[in-house]
């Protein structure tokens, strides 16, 4: 794909680096590193929608060593492009500054962004803390994201043991069925109809799609580890495209998943 505009945004979700239990799929790290190279060359802004890592926990002065190659490459990208927004997911919200050190603008809930006069509501998709938002997190998620629980966890388990336990817990979560698209589709349609948002972008359920709704547009880039799909916003259009690592290019899906912004459509 050619002709990227300066406002091109790429939304990346659910890479799940270090998830060795995903049906023997190839390690997504080489493909991700090549994508970062591509985005830097084409001046494309990257937004991470969470679960970049399949299991992640930081301690004071310590972070998992397996993240250094990817975070180091992102740091180089940020030195060129400026900070990227990183919305933490349910697998990688246990942070203590390493992501910021790599140049990310870290958000653990949601963020509004504006492009071309459109308002984008960006979140991971696992739920929102404020009950008034109407997208409740699971009880287990709320428990594990508690600062009190995390302080106790770090006090009882040293980094190596804590990381191993987190890896086991992440693998256990794979036994549970993945949420279908209905939960986020229904919530997004309601929120678009009752807010100033024009677009909602989230990940979490691993199902790539774009939906045109009465109040705006909902897009989900799907799971990068599985399908190498991302969401691409450019020239007032959002689409789901596939990263072809070997050809070093972004390819449209067939059938196409592309929708113009409502203002442009009018």
Secondary structure by P-SEA (a helix, b strand, c coil): cccccccbbbbbcccccccccccccccaaaaaaaaaaaaaaabbbbbbccccccbbbbccccccccaaaaaaaaaaaaacccbbbbbcccccccccccccccccccccbbbbbbcccbbbbbccccccccccccccccaaaaaaacaaaaaaaaaaccaaaaaaaaaaaaaaaaacccccaaaaaaaaaaaaacccccbbbbcccccccccccccbbbbbbcccccccbbbbbcccbbbbbbbbccccbbbbcccccccccccccc
